[in-house]
């Protein structure tokens, strides 16, 4: 009997060691330092304002044309409430508290919502990654005039399957096409998803193309290196930030852990007749960039980037040169960006180093978390 338990223990230990070895081979390791791209700061710190002080970390943000401010609590923090509206400086569950939890009779609800956007039809869209595609990756839209659900679709497994992580999106001016970044953390198959709201059909494009793949850089967020689990997991994400120019001509995108920003013509992304090879050949390397988690664009084609290593907002102008635009001493990991109707650019600071694979107690002890805003160099469309 003792021999039975001995060999049983050895077998279990071997299985654990095998799992750790495989996990490390797939997700662990170390990267090379990211080259500093900081420049002289254009705007003073004092130009940045704190809009809201929150008890939980915001993941993303969308501001309407009449300046209603919506945020998500970051899905990695396992929040009770997922989508909130900032009312008189306080977060209030949106559209109500019932939607924040599983509901009876298979009614739609928020599960793992990360990204939100407001389209030009005044609808708030929510993107739910469904726990890396293992549940129900979902797109929903709410009419902000009535706060009622007006669109609901569960994305099929061939579009956002197990191992996917849909976490950023942009919407065209007609509200007909949505461009979704699948970072593919587990499956390691990052891609852009092109979703048609009229036909309710979707396609995966540029899957594992060089423009969406991670690069071998480490992330050093103001002195905090992102190697959770003692290095078993090396955080260097693939495709993450995307932005749509206001003419609807180009989609700009790139890997978070990369120094390159790419763009592709919307006409090409929407063209179902193009082969994968033809589409790939039309992707353009646009500029060098910082490691960033969010993008936005103004009417003059300036690109605003969150710089997660510097805790700053950078800008790429028409000269395709990146410059440091503005910082704030309390900005730790600027994440989502959204213009408001007031001409301000709003920033959700998710403070990922205090959230990713951290206990609820650690996250609570790291509070408060912040939403910022500042006046950028030119105006743009609210909600994106």
Beta strands, then each sheet from edge to edge (+ up, - down):
strand 1: 49-54
strand 2: 58-63
strand 3: 69-73
strand 4: 83-87
strand 5: 90-93
strand 6: 113-118
strand 7: 123-128
strand 8: 138-143
strand 9: 148-154
strand 10: 166-171
strand 11: 177-182
strand 12: 191-196
strand 13: 201-205
strand 14: 220-221
strand 15: 224-225
strand 16: 239-244
strand 17: 250-255
strand 18: 260-265
strand 19: 284-288
strand 20: 295-297
strand 21: 303-307
strand 22: 312-316
strand 23: 322-327
strand 24: 334-339
strand 25: 344-349
strand 26: 369-375
sheet 1: 1+ 26- 25+ 24-
sheet 2: 2+ 3- 4+ 5-
sheet 3: 6+ 7- 8+ 9-
sheet 4: 10+ 11- 12+ 13-
sheet 5: 14+ 15-
sheet 6: 16+ 17- 18+ 19-
sheet 7: 20+ 21- 22+ 23-
end
